[in-house]
Structure formats: C-alpha cells, structure tokens
Amino acid sequence: MPVRPNPVGISVVQMLQFSNDKGEVIVKGLDALDGTPVLDIKPYIPNFDSYPQASVPDWVRSHLDSHHHSGHAHHGEKH
C-alpha cells in the first residue's frame, strides 16, 4: 500500500519449497510486487499468528515445546 506509514510490509505465506543449496525459498500468497526485497523470513508461530489451518515444522514445534512458549506470560513462576 503506497500510503503506509512504514514502507515495510508483512505477509504470512505458505512455503512450497526450500533449497539451502540454491538459497531459494518458494512461497505462495506473498503480497508484494516482483522485485520487492525480502528483509526477513520467520517461521509461523501459532501463539502469535492467526491462521488455524497452518502447520508448524517439527523443528519449530520442538523449540516451542522446549522453551515453554504457551502464549501466556509466566509472572513469578519458576521453570
């Protein structure tokens, strides 16, 4: 959107392919024009994003489970 106060946009996309060798990530649903630079790529985190049908890679689920990311603050609790 050309009148955005911050020119950086954000899109939640479906990753179709990833090639570490080629340095390529193929996605579906990106809301950007061809040639737009990509500044950052983050995994989908269910507690912070709102796409109930989305799935999480095993490595992300393992990290979330091992770091007690429940989406709620734990004030005064020891882990």
N, C-alpha and C positions, 0 to 999 in steps of 0.2 A: 504494500500500500504506500503510495508516494507521500502521504501526509503523516506518516508515523513519526511520533516524537523521537524515537530511537530507530535509526535505519536498520538495525539488526532484527531479523525475523526469526521465528521458531516454527518448526514443523515436526509433528510426530509422524513417522513413516514406517512402512513395512520393509524390512531388509530382505531382499530377494537373493542376493549373492554377495559373498565377501571373498576377496583374493588378497592375501597377505603378500604373495609374490609380485602381483601387478600393482598393489597399492590401490585397488578398486573396491568400492562399495556400491552395489546396485540396489536402488530403493524404489519403492512405489508410493506415490502420494505426496511427493515433495511439492510444496507451494513456493516455487521460485522460477525465475526465468533462466534459460540456458545461459551459461557463463557466469552465473552468480557464484561468488566464492563461498565455500563452506568453512565456517570458523571452528566448529566443534561438533563432535558426534558423541552422544551419550546413550547408554542402554536404557530401555524402557524400565521404569521403576513403578510397580503397581501402586504403592502407597502415595506417590506424588503425581502420577499421570492418571487420566481418567478414560481409559479405553478397556472396558471389561473383557472384551474378546481377545485382547492381545496376550501373547505368551512371552515368557521370560526365558532366556538361555540358561542352561544348567549352571554355568559359572556365575551368573548374576544371582540366581536363587541361592546358591551355596554361600556367596558373600553376604547376602541379606540375612540368611539364617544364622550365620556365624557371628554377625555383628549386631544382632538383636534389633534390626530395623523393623519396628512394628507400626510405624507411622504415628506413634504417640510419644510424648516426652516422658521420661522417667525421672521425675524430680525426687531427689532424696533416696532413690533406690540404688543398692549396690548390685553389681553383676559380676 
